[in-house]
Amino acid sequence: MKTASRIVGTAFFMTGYEVQDAPRYGAERRGAPIFAYVRADKSPVNERGIIRQPDLVVVADDTLVGMPAAGVMQGIDEHTVLLINSHENADTWRQRLNTAATILILPAREDIKDRAELPYIGSRCAAACAVLTNVISRDVFTSALAEELEQLGEKIVKQNLDTALTSFELMSPYAGIVKQSGLPSAADYQQPGWINLPFDDAAISAPAIHASATSVKVRTGLWRTMRPVINYEKCSGCWWVCSTYCPDGAINVTEAGLPDIDYEHCKGCLVCVAQCPPQAIEAIPEHLAKEQEMSAADPSGIKPPGDSA
């Protein structure tokens, strides 16, 4: 598909168009869908990126149509022409897709049963695109294909060209069916129907480890390796910052309006340390914090027998 977009882009350029052609890769693995976009206009093309409202969509492998990751149906409307390389007919696809788009079929080769084997399909799709737009002549397309595949050798170029030119014959009854629509006008932009969500009281919406239906009995503080400690001399009392950012609601607010960390449920994520505006919360190793607690409980500084450092 990358090569097909290059061939089509070069053919448009040789015809006198301003052109952009670019591939877009999905997951980098064999079998993942790949997309390629071509923009062509007589005026400079300033739009970039994905084509949101395509005039023509060419599907090289019909198994991609039902694959959400491929995005085949994205942005198509009654103006779009959808060309599918398939063994099925157009009526079958209309029933399956229920779309207002015009559906055409590029007949898949009968001898190809394994959809992983699609020889020269890029060249066939490129040729079909040239015919459907009806602005690229057979001679120009031939030159574009030869230029893009030149490095592969004359034999490969001829094989691709022979296969591609069959598309000129198959698609000739539909020459010119693709019409250039241009970019939508900003004056016609319709705002989406926004849904306003009510703002719940903080007592309902904010996390609170001691609220009902929580795991308050699970002492997640035992997981901690680093402990956040509040220096109240620096604390400015903006408790709504640290308490809001705490993912477990383990920071309570005292009657004096100061934050208080519930160490039984503080997991030591240290989000509060990063978010504290006056940098009044610091992180210390958990083992050091426990030593400080013991020293505060025993002013003599003598450690209990058997206690390790």
C-alpha positions as CSV (number, residue, x, y, z in Angstrom):
1,M,0.0,0.0,0.0
2,K,2.9,2.3,0.6
3,T,4.2,1.6,-2.9
4,A,0.7,2.0,-4.3
5,S,0.3,5.4,-2.8
6,R,3.7,6.4,-4.2
7,I,2.7,5.3,-7.7
8,V,-0.6,7.2,-7.5
9,G,1.1,10.3,-6.1
10,T,3.8,10.3,-8.8
11,A,1.1,9.8,-11.5
12,F,-0.9,12.8,-10.2
13,F,2.3,14.8,-10.0
14,M,3.2,14.0,-13.6
15,T,-0.3,15.1,-14.6
16,G,0.3,18.5,-13.1
17,Y,-1.2,18.2,-9.6
18,E,0.1,19.3,-6.3
19,V,0.5,16.0,-4.3
20,Q,1.0,14.5,-0.9
21,D,1.3,10.8,-0.4
22,A,2.2,9.2,2.9
23,P,1.8,5.8,4.6
24,R,0.6,5.3,8.2
25,Y,1.8,2.2,10.0
26,G,-0.2,0.4,12.8
27,A,1.4,-2.2,15.0
28,E,4.8,-3.2,13.6
29,R,4.1,-6.9,13.1
30,R,3.4,-9.1,10.2
31,G,-0.3,-9.0,9.2
32,A,-1.1,-5.7,10.8
33,P,-3.2,-3.3,8.6
34,I,-1.3,-0.5,6.9
35,F,-2.9,2.6,5.4
36,A,-1.6,5.1,2.8
37,Y,-3.1,8.4,2.0
38,V,-2.9,10.5,-1.3
39,R,-4.0,14.1,-1.6
40,A,-4.0,15.7,-5.0
41,D,-5.2,19.2,-6.0
42,K,-4.4,21.8,-8.6
43,S,-3.9,24.3,-5.7
44,P,-1.2,23.9,-3.0
45,V,-2.1,21.2,-0.5
46,N,-1.8,22.6,3.0
47,E,-3.7,19.9,4.8
48,R,-1.6,17.2,6.6
49,G,-2.2,13.9,8.3
50,I,-5.1,11.5,8.1
51,I,-7.8,12.1,5.4
52,R,-11.0,12.4,7.5
53,Q,-13.5,12.6,4.6
54,P,-12.1,10.5,1.7
55,D,-13.4,10.8,-1.9
56,L,-12.1,7.3,-2.7
57,V,-11.2,4.4,-0.4
58,V,-9.4,1.4,-1.9
59,V,-9.4,-1.8,0.1
60,A,-6.7,-4.3,-1.1
61,D,-7.9,-7.1,1.2
62,D,-11.6,-7.5,2.0
63,T,-10.8,-9.2,5.3
64,L,-9.8,-5.7,6.6
65,V,-13.3,-4.3,6.1
66,G,-14.6,-5.8,9.4
67,M,-11.5,-5.1,11.3
68,P,-11.9,-2.0,13.6
69,A,-8.1,-1.4,13.7
70,A,-8.1,-1.0,9.9
71,G,-10.7,1.9,10.0
72,V,-11.9,1.2,6.5
73,M,-15.3,2.8,7.0
74,Q,-14.0,5.8,8.9
75,G,-15.3,9.1,7.5
76,I,-17.1,7.7,4.4
77,D,-20.4,9.1,3.3
78,E,-22.7,9.1,0.3
79,H,-20.0,11.0,-1.7
80,T,-17.3,8.4,-1.1
81,V,-16.5,5.6,-3.5
82,L,-15.5,2.4,-1.8
83,L,-13.5,0.0,-4.0
84,I,-12.9,-3.4,-2.5
85,N,-10.7,-6.2,-3.9
86,S,-13.0,-9.2,-3.3
87,H,-14.5,-12.4,-4.5
88,E,-17.9,-11.1,-3.3
89,N,-20.1,-8.9,-5.5
90,A,-21.1,-5.3,-4.7
91,D,-24.7,-6.2,-3.6
92,T,-23.3,-8.5,-1.0
93,W,-21.1,-5.8,0.4
94,R,-24.0,-3.2,0.4
95,Q,-26.1,-5.6,2.5
96,R,-23.2,-6.2,4.9
97,L,-22.1,-2.6,5.3
98,N,-25.4,-0.7,5.0
99,T,-23.7,2.4,3.8
100,A,-24.7,5.2,1.4
101,A,-21.3,5.1,-0.2
102,T,-20.9,3.9,-3.8
103,I,-19.4,0.4,-3.6
104,L,-17.4,-1.0,-6.5
105,I,-15.6,-4.4,-6.7
106,L,-12.1,-5.0,-8.1
107,P,-12.4,-8.7,-8.8
108,A,-9.9,-10.7,-6.8
109,R,-8.0,-13.3,-8.8
110,E,-9.8,-16.6,-8.6
111,D,-6.6,-18.6,-8.2
112,I,-5.8,-16.7,-4.9
113,K,-7.4,-18.5,-2.0
114,D,-5.0,-17.4,0.7
115,R,-5.6,-13.7,1.4
116,A,-2.0,-13.4,2.6
117,E,-0.9,-14.0,-1.0
118,L,-1.9,-11.0,-3.1
119,P,0.8,-10.6,-5.8
120,Y,1.0,-7.2,-7.4
121,I,-2.1,-6.0,-5.6
122,G,-0.6,-2.6,-4.9
123,S,-0.1,-2.0,-8.6
124,R,-3.7,-3.2,-9.4
125,C,-5.2,-0.8,-6.8
126,A,-3.1,2.1,-8.0
127,A,-4.2,1.5,-11.6
128,A,-7.9,1.3,-10.4
129,C,-7.5,4.6,-8.6
130,A,-6.1,6.2,-11.7
131,V,-9.1,5.1,-13.8
132,L,-11.7,6.0,-11.2
133,T,-10.4,9.6,-10.9
134,N,-10.2,9.8,-14.7
135,V,-7.4,12.4,-14.6
136,I,-4.4,10.0,-15.0
137,S,-3.8,8.6,-18.5
138,R,-2.6,5.1,-19.2
139,D,0.7,6.4,-20.5
140,V,1.3,8.6,-17.4
141,F,0.4,5.7,-15.1
142,T,2.8,3.5,-16.9
143,S,5.6,6.0,-16.5
144,A,4.8,6.5,-12.8
145,L,4.9,2.8,-12.1
146,A,8.1,2.3,-14.0
147,E,9.7,5.2,-12.1
148,E,8.7,3.9,-8.6
149,L,9.6,0.3,-9.3
150,E,12.7,0.9,-11.4
151,Q,15.1,-0.3,-8.8
152,L,13.4,-3.8,-8.8
153,G,14.5,-4.5,-12.4
154,E,12.7,-4.7,-15.8
155,K,11.2,-8.1,-15.2
156,I,9.4,-7.0,-12.0
157,V,8.3,-3.8,-13.5
158,K,6.7,-5.6,-16.5
159,Q,5.0,-8.1,-14.3
160,N,3.5,-5.3,-12.2
161,L,2.5,-3.3,-15.2
162,D,0.8,-6.3,-17.0
163,T,-1.2,-7.0,-13.9
164,A,-2.0,-3.3,-13.3
165,L,-3.2,-2.7,-16.8
166,T,-6.0,-5.2,-16.3
167,S,-7.5,-2.8,-13.8
168,F,-7.7,-0.2,-16.5
169,E,-10.0,-2.5,-18.5
170,L,-12.0,-3.7,-15.5
171,M,-12.6,-0.2,-14.1
172,S,-13.1,1.7,-17.4
173,P,-16.9,1.6,-17.2
174,Y,-16.6,3.7,-13.9
175,A,-14.0,6.2,-15.2
176,G,-14.6,9.6,-13.5
177,I,-16.9,8.3,-10.8
178,V,-14.7,9.8,-8.1
179,K,-15.4,13.5,-7.7
180,Q,-13.2,15.9,-5.7
181,S,-15.1,17.2,-2.7
182,G,-12.5,19.6,-1.2
183,L,-12.2,20.4,2.5
184,P,-15.4,21.1,4.5
185,S,-16.2,24.7,5.2
186,A,-15.7,25.9,8.8
187,A,-18.9,27.9,8.4
188,D,-20.9,24.7,8.2
189,Y,-19.3,23.2,11.3
190,Q,-21.9,21.6,13.6
191,Q,-21.0,21.5,17.2
192,P,-21.4,18.0,18.8
193,G,-24.2,17.5,21.3
194,W,-22.4,17.9,24.6
195,I,-23.6,16.1,27.7
196,N,-23.2,18.1,30.8
197,L,-22.3,15.9,33.8
198,P,-23.3,17.1,37.2
199,F,-20.5,17.9,39.6
200,D,-20.7,15.7,42.6
201,D,-19.9,16.8,46.1
202,A,-16.3,16.0,47.2
203,A,-17.7,13.7,49.9
204,I,-19.1,11.5,47.1
205,S,-16.6,11.9,44.2
206,A,-13.3,12.2,46.1
207,P,-11.4,9.0,47.2
208,A,-11.7,8.3,50.9
209,I,-10.2,5.1,52.3
210,H,-12.4,5.3,55.4
211,A,-15.6,5.6,53.4
212,S,-18.0,2.7,53.0
213,A,-17.3,-0.1,50.5
214,T,-13.6,0.3,50.7
215,S,-10.7,-2.0,51.8
216,V,-10.0,-0.1,55.0
217,K,-9.0,-3.2,56.8
218,V,-6.3,-3.9,54.2
219,R,-3.2,-2.2,55.6
220,T,-1.7,-1.1,52.4
221,G,0.8,1.0,54.3
222,L,2.8,-2.2,54.8
223,W,3.8,-2.0,51.1
224,R,5.6,1.2,51.6
225,T,9.4,1.6,51.2
226,M,9.4,5.4,51.2
227,R,7.4,7.5,53.6
228,P,6.0,11.0,52.9
229,V,6.5,13.2,55.9
230,I,4.8,16.7,56.3
231,N,6.9,19.6,57.7
232,Y,4.1,21.7,59.2
233,E,6.5,24.7,59.5
234,K,6.5,24.8,55.7
235,C,2.9,23.7,55.2
236,S,0.7,26.5,53.9
237,G,-2.6,24.7,54.7
238,C,-3.5,24.1,51.0
239,W,-4.8,20.7,52.0
240,W,-7.0,20.4,48.9
241,V,-3.9,19.9,46.8
242,C,-2.3,16.9,48.5
243,S,-5.5,15.3,49.6
244,T,-7.0,15.6,46.1
245,Y,-4.0,14.1,44.4
246,C,-3.7,11.2,46.8
247,P,-5.0,8.3,44.8
248,D,-6.2,6.4,47.9
249,G,-7.6,9.2,49.9
250,A,-5.1,8.5,52.6
251,I,-4.6,12.2,53.5
252,N,-7.2,13.4,56.0
253,V,-7.8,17.0,57.1
254,T,-7.6,17.9,60.7
255,E,-10.0,20.4,62.4
256,A,-7.2,22.9,62.2
257,G,-7.3,22.6,58.4
258,L,-4.0,20.8,58.1
259,P,-3.3,17.6,56.1
260,D,-2.7,14.4,58.1
261,I,-1.3,11.3,56.4
262,D,-2.9,7.9,57.3
263,Y,0.2,5.7,57.3
264,E,-1.8,2.5,57.7
265,H,-3.1,3.1,54.1
266,C,-0.4,5.3,52.5
267,K,1.3,3.1,50.0
268,G,4.2,5.5,49.5
269,C,3.5,6.5,45.9
270,L,4.8,9.9,46.8
271,V,2.4,11.7,44.5
272,C,1.8,14.2,47.4
273,V,5.5,14.9,47.5
274,A,5.5,15.9,43.8
275,Q,2.4,18.0,44.0
276,C,2.9,19.9,47.3
277,P,3.2,23.6,46.2
278,P,5.4,24.8,49.2
279,Q,7.4,21.5,49.1
280,A,6.4,20.9,52.7
281,I,6.2,17.1,52.2
282,E,9.5,15.2,51.9
283,A,10.2,11.5,51.3
284,I,12.4,9.5,53.7
285,P,13.2,5.7,53.7
286,E,10.6,3.7,55.7
287,H,13.2,2.1,57.9
288,L,14.6,5.5,58.9
289,A,11.1,6.7,59.7
290,K,10.5,3.7,62.0
291,E,13.8,4.4,63.8
292,Q,12.7,8.0,64.4
293,E,9.4,6.8,65.8
294,M,11.2,4.4,68.2
295,S,13.5,7.2,69.3
296,A,10.5,9.5,69.9
297,A,8.8,6.7,72.0
298,D,12.0,6.0,74.0
299,P,13.8,9.2,74.8
300,S,16.8,7.3,76.3
301,G,17.6,6.1,72.7
302,I,18.1,2.5,74.0
303,K,16.8,0.0,71.5
304,P,14.8,-3.0,72.7
305,P,16.7,-6.3,73.0
306,G,17.0,-8.1,69.7
307,D,16.0,-5.1,67.6
308,S,18.3,-4.7,64.5
309,A,19.7,-1.5,63.2
